[in-house]
């Protein structure tokens, strides 16, 4: 591990970002409207089960492997929040690798309909890994440049609808391919309307030997930034650029700064109100929540400070964290059947010079057992699968198909999607 980065210089005189335009509420109701929990409450809201979508119901196909349908939730993978998928948005899940599973299809939960669905091509009838393109680490099948299921950590991102290379529902983007040596950072995307996999850029971004990090989605400028942990440069895709879109490499400023230093499963959350991103992580085999504050008002990534919040410990690295615009605070969920949520409240949107306060709220009746046997039913790291759903005023979290619970409409189902609503929202 390299020497720690030098202390950040004094924060520049930052010009506060312009106010965001008012959000426009959907004109149609969500099928989940009646099931939104009261503040402090939880609700199991999926209106169909996940197991019927299993592409191999017998669980003995070549792509099933050890985790089977559970692979996107079990094998070190995050999810993408896709606000343009429908009126209320969707969460998109994909992942595998490490002998856990090779399913090429995406799994989507739509918060407008309350239903699970699959998007993407069929799985090839036989293992295609030996036939991968040596440059792009993919395989042309049914018109799609498919990629073997991989660990995604916190890299999955979202491309807005109707920008170059993206359809009317937007696209799921995987900028960093965490596969074998040489797989690297060749961005691939799946159009969420057509299900087609594409090579989203012909460029190869910079990747590091320790890929356990993620992406930053700049929704003000329609860009995504990503890097492996402990790199001094950042990859960037500008979604407004005409095709063929190029990967732009820029230094992580100020000079000498290192992205996500020591940050196992780092999750960076962009807050458009402040035009800043805040990263959260733990060091290897440690439990203290560390992080960094990044200014993005210049259109570059400028590290202003380490996370200067008071000490707080979590169960393990890989926790989920997201920003709640209603309460102007970050919320951490540890997964593993935890019955608490940690709230981190800044005193202002100037995150590099504010004061921070930790509080704790209850997560009642989690749908998953704490630490079930060998993680076979539940208990994976939340990573970016824990997300705030604005128009439902709730956070959403699912641990996949291997656990059943009674849903809000009274029906017992697997693939539980659970809403939790923070106090004051």
C-alpha positions as a Python dict, from the first residue, in 0.01 Angstrom:
ca = {
    (1, 'X'): (0, 0, 0),
    (2, 'X'): (141, 345, -86),
    (3, 'X'): (213, 608, 174),
    (4, 'X'): (-96, 799, 286),
    (5, 'X'): (-179, 1103, 72),
    (6, 'X'): (-64, 1441, 196),
    (7, 'X'): (-313, 1648, 391),
    (8, 'X'): (-541, 1848, 162),
    (9, 'X'): (-453, 2214, 121),
    (10, 'X'): (-682, 2479, 262),
    (11, 'X'): (-1020, 2464, 89),
    (12, 'X'): (-1055, 2710, -198),
    (13, 'X'): (-1321, 2978, -199),
    (14, 'X'): (-1594, 2767, -345),
    (15, 'X'): (-1875, 2930, -539),
    (16, 'X'): (-2198, 2762, -425),
    (17, 'X'): (-2373, 2583, -710),
    (18, 'X'): (-2684, 2729, -867),
    (19, 'X'): (-3015, 2604, -722),
    (20, 'X'): (-3163, 2297, -882),
    (21, 'X'): (-3493, 2332, -1067),
    (22, 'X'): (-3796, 2207, -872),
    (23, 'X'): (-3859, 1837, -907),
    (24, 'X'): (-4171, 1749, -1104),
    (25, 'X'): (-4389, 1485, -941),
    (26, 'X'): (-4508, 1192, -1155),
    (27, 'X'): (-4853, 1234, -1306),
    (28, 'X'): (-4944, 868, -1243),
    (29, 'X'): (-4966, 689, -908),
    (30, 'X'): (-4726, 414, -813),
    (31, 'X'): (-4871, 69, -753),
    (32, 'X'): (-4683, 90, -421),
    (33, 'X'): (-4845, 415, -304),
    (34, 'X'): (-5063, 243, -44),
    (35, 'X'): (-4764, 52, 92),
    (36, 'X'): (-4530, 343, 166),
    (37, 'X'): (-4439, 296, 533),
    (38, 'X'): (-4495, 557, 801),
    (39, 'X'): (-4180, 741, 913),
    (40, 'X'): (-3961, 493, 1099),
    (41, 'X'): (-4141, 194, 949),
    (42, 'X'): (-4068, -82, 699),
    (43, 'X'): (-4281, -243, 430),
    (44, 'X'): (-4228, -541, 196),
    (45, 'X'): (-4360, -408, -133),
    (46, 'X'): (-4279, -647, -419),
    (47, 'X'): (-4599, -757, -596),
    (48, 'X'): (-4444, -1059, -764),
    (49, 'X'): (-4182, -1315, -667),
    (50, 'X'): (-3828, -1321, -798),
    (51, 'X'): (-3773, -1698, -828),
    (52, 'X'): (-4004, -1744, -1135),
    (53, 'X'): (-3760, -1523, -1328),
    (54, 'X'): (-3476, -1771, -1274),
    (55, 'X'): (-3332, -1844, -1621),
    (56, 'X'): (-3240, -2193, -1501),
    (57, 'X'): (-3513, -2320, -1264),
    (58, 'X'): (-3329, -2650, -1215),
    (59, 'X'): (-3020, -2454, -1101),
    (60, 'X'): (-2785, -2689, -1289),
    (61, 'X'): (-2706, -2487, -1603),
    (62, 'X'): (-2345, -2406, -1681),
    (63, 'X'): (-2403, -2044, -1577),
    (64, 'X'): (-2579, -2128, -1247),
    (65, 'X'): (-2262, -2209, -1051),
    (66, 'X'): (-2258, -2184, -671),
    (67, 'X'): (-2482, -1882, -608),
    (68, 'X'): (-2734, -1954, -884),
    (69, 'X'): (-3003, -1685, -913),
    (70, 'X'): (-2868, -1521, -598),
    (71, 'X'): (-2535, -1425, -761),
    (72, 'X'): (-2611, -1052, -821),
    (73, 'X'): (-2686, -1015, -450),
    (74, 'X'): (-2418, -1248, -317),
    (75, 'X'): (-2101, -1196, -519),
    (76, 'X'): (-1959, -855, -421),
    (77, 'X'): (-2198, -660, -640),
    (78, 'X'): (-2387, -332, -626),
    (79, 'X'): (-2698, -202, -800),
    (80, 'X'): (-2788, 95, -1017),
    (81, 'X'): (-3061, 348, -944),
    (82, 'X'): (-3233, 416, -1277),
    (83, 'X'): (-3461, 719, -1227),
    (84, 'X'): (-3559, 736, -1594),
    (85, 'X'): (-3666, 373, -1626),
    (86, 'X'): (-4022, 464, -1526),
    (87, 'X'): (-4212, 740, -1346),
    (88, 'X'): (-4085, 629, -1003),
    (89, 'X'): (-3758, 474, -1118),
    (90, 'X'): (-3608, 129, -1080),
    (91, 'X'): (-3319, -61, -923),
    (92, 'X'): (-3108, -273, -1159),
    (93, 'X'): (-2907, -573, -1036),
    (94, 'X'): (-2631, -772, -1211),
    (95, 'X'): (-2318, -950, -1099),
    (96, 'X'): (-2144, -1277, -1029),
    (97, 'X'): (-1800, -1419, -1087),
    (98, 'X'): (-1573, -1606, -846),
    (99, 'X'): (-1762, -1927, -928),
    (100, 'X'): (-2085, -1771, -806),
    (101, 'X'): (-2274, -1735, -1133),
    (102, 'X'): (-2250, -1627, -1497),
    (103, 'X'): (-2607, -1513, -1582),
    (104, 'X'): (-2589, -1246, -1853),
    (105, 'X'): (-2935, -1096, -1788),
    (106, 'X'): (-3018, -798, -1567),
    (107, 'X'): (-3280, -809, -1292),
    (108, 'X'): (-3492, -495, -1253),
    (109, 'X'): (-3735, -383, -981),
    (110, 'X'): (-3973, -112, -1102),
    (111, 'X'): (-4108, 120, -830),
    (112, 'X'): (-4394, 228, -1058),
    (113, 'X'): (-4542, -122, -1105),
    (114, 'X'): (-4393, -289, -798),
    (115, 'X'): (-4275, -579, -1016),
    (116, 'X'): (-3953, -767, -1081),
    (117, 'X'): (-3852, -832, -1444),
    (118, 'X'): (-3553, -945, -1652),
    (119, 'X'): (-3382, -739, -1921),
    (120, 'X'): (-3127, -864, -2173),
    (121, 'X'): (-3046, -1154, -2403),
    (122, 'X'): (-3066, -1523, -2323),
    (123, 'X'): (-2769, -1702, -2179),
    (124, 'X'): (-2560, -1887, -2440),
    (125, 'X'): (-2618, -2264, -2437),
    (126, 'X'): (-2253, -2330, -2347),
    (127, 'X'): (-1976, -2154, -2157),
    (128, 'X'): (-1826, -1887, -2384),
    (129, 'X'): (-1544, -1762, -2159),
    (130, 'X'): (-1276, -1926, -2372),
    (131, 'X'): (-1404, -1733, -2677),
    (132, 'X'): (-1394, -1380, -2535),
    (133, 'X'): (-1267, -1099, -2754),
    (134, 'X'): (-909, -1044, -2631),
    (135, 'X'): (-944, -665, -2644),
    (136, 'X'): (-1292, -592, -2513),
    (137, 'X'): (-1341, -896, -2285),
    (138, 'X'): (-1682, -972, -2439),
    (139, 'X'): (-1864, -1211, -2673),
    (140, 'X'): (-2110, -1132, -2952),
    (141, 'X'): (-2434, -1322, -2890),
    (142, 'X'): (-2790, -1244, -3008),
    (143, 'X'): (-2670, -901, -3123),
    (144, 'X'): (-2521, -817, -2781),
    (145, 'X'): (-2160, -782, -2671),
    (146, 'X'): (-2216, -977, -2351),
    (147, 'X'): (-1968, -988, -2064),
    (148, 'X'): (-1927, -1283, -1825),
    (149, 'X'): (-2086, -1203, -1491),
    (150, 'X'): (-1832, -1025, -1271),
    (151, 'X'): (-1802, -864, -931),
    (152, 'X'): (-1931, -511, -979),
    (153, 'X'): (-1862, -360, -635),
    (154, 'X'): (-1998, -2, -654),
    (155, 'X'): (-1920, 56, -1023),
    (156, 'X'): (-2264, 9, -1187),
    (157, 'X'): (-2398, 345, -1306),
    (158, 'X'): (-2688, 489, -1501),
    (159, 'X'): (-2692, 661, -1839),
    (160, 'X'): (-2987, 902, -1879),
    (161, 'X'): (-3251, 837, -2147),
    (162, 'X'): (-3207, 955, -2503),
    (163, 'X'): (-2845, 1070, -2485),
    (164, 'X'): (-2615, 926, -2756),
    (165, 'X'): (-2610, 549, -2722),
    (166, 'X'): (-2898, 527, -2471),
    (167, 'X'): (-3266, 454, -2529),
    (168, 'X'): (-3594, 585, -2381),
    (169, 'X'): (-3547, 412, -2043),
    (170, 'X'): (-3178, 490, -2014),
    (171, 'X'): (-2898, 236, -1983),
    (172, 'X'): (-2724, 38, -1714),
    (173, 'X'): (-2351, 109, -1738),
    (174, 'X'): (-2060, -102, -1618),
    (175, 'X'): (-1750, 114, -1672),
    (176, 'X'): (-1504, -112, -1489),
    (177, 'X'): (-1476, -484, -1572),
    (178, 'X'): (-1353, -667, -1263),
    (179, 'X'): (-1258, -995, -1428),
    (180, 'X'): (-930, -1172, -1499),
    (181, 'X'): (-601, -988, -1548),
    (182, 'X'): (-636, -761, -1851),
    (183, 'X'): (-1015, -727, -1842),
    (184, 'X'): (-970, -365, -1740),
    (185, 'X'): (-1194, -65, -1783),
    (186, 'X'): (-1374, -116, -2115),
    (187, 'X'): (-1719, 37, -2053),
    (188, 'X'): (-2017, -177, -2149),
    (189, 'X'): (-2384, -79, -2125),
    (190, 'X'): (-2724, -243, -2150),
    (191, 'X'): (-3010, -44, -2302),
    (192, 'X'): (-3292, -91, -2052),
    (193, 'X'): (-3560, -71, -2322),
    (194, 'X'): (-3412, -309, -2580),
    (195, 'X'): (-3194, -522, -2349),
    (196, 'X'): (-2900, -499, -2589),
    (197, 'X'): (-2544, -503, -2456),
    (198, 'X'): (-2308, -259, -2631),
    (199, 'X'): (-1948, -149, -2614),
    (200, 'X'): (-2029, 192, -2471),
    (201, 'X'): (-1691, 337, -2560),
    (202, 'X'): (-1405, 207, -2775),
    (203, 'X'): (-1159, 344, -2518),
    (204, 'X'): (-1004, 157, -2232),
    (205, 'X'): (-1001, 350, -1909),
    (206, 'X'): (-729, 328, -1647),
    (207, 'X'): (-772, 41, -1399),
    (208, 'X'): (-572, -55, -1095),
    (209, 'X'): (-469, -375, -921),
    (210, 'X'): (-712, -310, -633),
    (211, 'X'): (-1048, -250, -800),
    (212, 'X'): (-1262, -245, -484),
    (213, 'X'): (-1420, 96, -538),
    (214, 'X'): (-1687, 249, -759),
    (215, 'X'): (-1828, 534, -964),
    (216, 'X'): (-1946, 890, -906),
    (217, 'X'): (-2251, 998, -1106),
    (218, 'X'): (-2244, 1372, -1179),
    (219, 'X'): (-2612, 1429, -1254),
    (220, 'X'): (-2570, 1806, -1299),
    (221, 'X'): (-2338, 1759, -1598),
    (222, 'X'): (-2451, 1414, -1712),
    (223, 'X'): (-2114, 1248, -1651),
    (224, 'X'): (-1979, 947, -1468),
    (225, 'X'): (-1637, 927, -1302),
    (226, 'X'): (-1469, 609, -1178),
    (227, 'X'): (-1137, 473, -1057),
    (228, 'X'): (-991, 180, -872),
    (229, 'X'): (-895, 251, -514),
    (230, 'X'): (-563, 432, -459),
    (231, 'X'): (-520, 570, -811),
    (232, 'X'): (-413, 931, -867),
    (233, 'X'): (-613, 969, -1190),
    (234, 'X'): (-985, 937, -1264),
    (235, 'X'): (-1170, 806, -1570),
    (236, 'X'): (-1465, 1009, -1700),
    (237, 'X'): (-1741, 961, -1959),
    (238, 'X'): (-1943, 1262, -2073),
    (239, 'X'): (-2286, 1134, -2181),
    (240, 'X'): (-2348, 1444, -2391),
    (241, 'X'): (-2047, 1369, -2612),
    (242, 'X'): (-2131, 1244, -2960),
    (243, 'X'): (-2038, 888, -3054),
    (244, 'X'): (-1788, 732, -3047),
    (245, 'X'): (-1769, 852, -2688),
    (246, 'X'): (-1417, 872, -2542),
    (247, 'X'): (-1293, 789, -2193),
    (248, 'X'): (-1122, 1101, -2058),
    (249, 'X'): (-847, 1059, -1800),
    (250, 'X'): (-793, 1342, -1553),
    (251, 'X'): (-575, 1378, -1243),
    (252, 'X'): (-741, 1356, -903),
    (253, 'X'): (-672, 1703, -766),
    (254, 'X'): (-482, 1847, -586),
    (255, 'X'): (-161, 1687, -712),
    (256, 'X'): (-58, 1396, -492),
    (257, 'X'): (-411, 1305, -388),
    (258, 'X'): (-513, 939, -408),
    (259, 'X'): (-869, 825, -472),
    (260, 'X'): (-1033, 623, -191),
    (261, 'X'): (-707, 563, -4),
    (262, 'X'): (-730, 221, 163),
    (263, 'X'): (-1102, 217, 86),
    (264, 'X'): (-1237, -134, 63),
    (265, 'X'): (-1572, -129, -122),
    (266, 'X'): (-1569, 253, -129),
    (267, 'X'): (-1907, 407, -212),
    (268, 'X'): (-1909, 767, -334),
    (269, 'X'): (-2243, 948, -319),
    (270, 'X'): (-2292, 1258, -533),
    (271, 'X'): (-2517, 1524, -380),
    (272, 'X'): (-2643, 1756, -656),
    (273, 'X'): (-2767, 2022, -410),
    (274, 'X'): (-2408, 2079, -296),
    (275, 'X'): (-2230, 1974, -617),
    (276, 'X'): (-2005, 1760, -400),
    (277, 'X'): (-1946, 1389, -361),
    (278, 'X'): (-1875, 1216, -32),
    (279, 'X'): (-1695, 882, -22),
    (280, 'X'): (-1747, 625, 255),
    (281, 'X'): (-1547, 310, 333),
    (282, 'X'): (-1358, 100, 586),
    (283, 'X'): (-996, -10, 579),
    (284, 'X'): (-933, -379, 525),
    (285, 'X'): (-1058, -591, 818),
    (286, 'X'): (-1152, -276, 1012),
    (287, 'X'): (-1491, -129, 1099),
    (288, 'X'): (-1444, 247, 1140),
    (289, 'X'): (-1626, 458, 879),
    (290, 'X'): (-1372, 665, 686),
    (291, 'X'): (-1409, 874, 373),
    (292, 'X'): (-1341, 1189, 174),
    (293, 'X'): (-1514, 1503, 45),
    (294, 'X'): (-1479, 1592, -324),
    (295, 'X'): (-1572, 1926, -482),
    (296, 'X'): (-1710, 1907, -837),
    (297, 'X'): (-1812, 2268, -905),
    (298, 'X'): (-1520, 2320, -1146),
    (299, 'X'): (-1615, 2017, -1353),
    (300, 'X'): (-1308, 1839, -1213),
    (301, 'X'): (-1270, 1620, -905),
    (302, 'X'): (-1095, 1812, -626),
    (303, 'X'): (-1040, 1637, -294),
    (304, 'X'): (-1107, 1891, -19),
    (305, 'X'): (-1083, 1684, 297),
    (306, 'X'): (-1098, 1349, 463),
    (307, 'X'): (-1435, 1270, 611),
    (308, 'X'): (-1415, 1475, 931),
    (309, 'X'): (-1716, 1318, 1102),
    (310, 'X'): (-1688, 1176, 1456),
    (311, 'X'): (-1582, 814, 1494),
    (312, 'X'): (-1843, 552, 1409),
    (313, 'X'): (-1804, 178, 1366),
    (314, 'X'): (-2010, -53, 1146),
    (315, 'X'): (-2033, -430, 1123),
    (316, 'X'): (-1804, -460, 821),
    (317, 'X'): (-1693, -299, 496),
    (318, 'X'): (-1939, -295, 207),
    (319, 'X'): (-2219, -120, 394),
    (320, 'X'): (-2482, 69, 196),
    (321, 'X'): (-2506, 448, 206),
    (322, 'X'): (-2714, 704, 20),
    (323, 'X'): (-2830, 1066, 51),
    (324, 'X'): (-3186, 1157, 149),
    (325, 'X'): (-3287, 1487, -10),
    (326, 'X'): (-3592, 1516, 217),
    (327, 'X'): (-3392, 1519, 542),
    (328, 'X'): (-3059, 1642, 398),
    (329, 'X'): (-2863, 1357, 553),
    (330, 'X'): (-2673, 1039, 465),
    (331, 'X'): (-2806, 702, 585),
    (332, 'X'): (-2599, 386, 628),
    (333, 'X'): (-2743, 35, 633),
    (334, 'X'): (-2514, -254, 728),
    (335, 'X'): (-2723, -542, 590),
    (336, 'X'): (-2695, -887, 748),
    (337, 'X'): (-3040, -852, 907),
    (338, 'X'): (-2936, -536, 1094),
    (339, 'X'): (-3209, -363, 1294),
    (340, 'X'): (-3054, -17, 1283),
    (341, 'X'): (-2981, 258, 1031),
    (342, 'X'): (-2707, 514, 1099),
    (343, 'X'): (-2787, 874, 1009),
    (344, 'X'): (-2503, 1117, 937),
    (345, 'X'): (-2631, 1477, 935),
    (346, 'X'): (-2415, 1766, 807),
    (347, 'X'): (-2470, 2113, 949),
    (348, 'X'): (-2457, 2259, 597),
    (349, 'X'): (-2408, 2155, 235),
    (350, 'X'): (-2048, 2277, 250),
    (351, 'X'): (-1934, 1928, 349),
    (352, 'X'): (-1565, 2014, 375),
    (353, 'X'): (-1618, 2265, 657),
    (354, 'X'): (-1942, 2161, 825),
    (355, 'X'): (-1992, 1971, 1148),
    (356, 'X'): (-2134, 1621, 1138),
    (357, 'X'): (-2370, 1444, 1379),
    (358, 'X'): (-2437, 1070, 1402),
    (359, 'X'): (-2772, 937, 1523),
    (360, 'X'): (-2937, 599, 1499),
    (361, 'X'): (-3283, 497, 1381),
    (362, 'X'): (-3454, 159, 1405),
    (363, 'X'): (-3492, -74, 1108),
    (364, 'X'): (-3781, -281, 1235),
    (365, 'X'): (-3865, -628, 1104),
    (366, 'X'): (-3588, -679, 848),
    (367, 'X'): (-3696, -940, 596),
    (368, 'X'): (-3364, -1126, 620),
    (369, 'X'): (-3220, -1331, 901),
    (370, 'X'): (-2903, -1205, 1066),
    (371, 'X'): (-2608, -1404, 931),
    (372, 'X'): (-2796, -1710, 800),
    (373, 'X'): (-2595, -2027, 752),
    (374, 'X'): (-2303, -1972, 517),
    (375, 'X'): (-2479, -1672, 358),
    (376, 'X'): (-2689, -1916, 155),
    (377, 'X'): (-3018, -1731, 207),
    (378, 'X'): (-2922, -1374, 280),
    (379, 'X'): (-2656, -1164, 438),
    (380, 'X'): (-2447, -1003, 164),
    (381, 'X'): (-2298, -654, 179),
    (382, 'X'): (-2554, -390, 71),
    (383, 'X'): (-2301, -176, -122),
    (384, 'X'): (-2498, 36, -372),
    (385, 'X'): (-2807, -187, -343),
    (386, 'X'): (-2930, 42, -59),
    (387, 'X'): (-3089, 341, -234),
    (388, 'X'): (-3319, 635, -161),
    (389, 'X'): (-3637, 639, -376),
    (390, 'X'): (-3742, 1007, -384),
    (391, 'X'): (-4110, 988, -477),
    (392, 'X'): (-4171, 707, -227),
    (393, 'X'): (-3984, 905, 46),
    (394, 'X'): (-3814, 580, 145),
    (395, 'X'): (-3496, 381, 115),
    (396, 'X'): (-3516, 49, -69),
    (397, 'X'): (-3316, -267, -10),
    (398, 'X'): (-3337, -627, -135),
    (399, 'X'): (-3116, -925, -62),
    (400, 'X'): (-3234, -1133, -356),
    (401, 'X'): (-3447, -1440, -418),
    (402, 'X'): (-3336, -1677, -141),
    (403, 'X'): (-3564, -1549, 133),
    (404, 'X'): (-3942, -1520, 161),
    (405, 'X'): (-4164, -1292, 371),
    (406, 'X'): (-4520, -1166, 386),
    (407, 'X'): (-4562, -867, 157),
    (408, 'X'): (-4775, -559, 219),
    (409, 'X'): (-5065, -705, 17),
    (410, 'X'): (-5071, -1011, 244),
    (411, 'X'): (-4904, -1257, 4),
    (412, 'X'): (-4595, -1460, 95),
    (413, 'X'): (-4323, -1410, -170),
    (414, 'X'): (-3951, -1445, -222),
    (415, 'X'): (-3730, -1170, -361),
    (416, 'X'): (-3846, -925, -97),
    (417, 'X'): (-3804, -556, -180),
    (418, 'X'): (-3821, -371, 149),
    (419, 'X'): (-3887, 0, 197),
    (420, 'X'): (-3771, 185, 508),
    (421, 'X'): (-3877, 543, 567),
    (422, 'X'): (-3659, 777, 772),
    (423, 'X'): (-3803, 987, 1049),
    (424, 'X'): (-3895, 1337, 937),
    (425, 'X'): (-3943, 1245, 572),
}
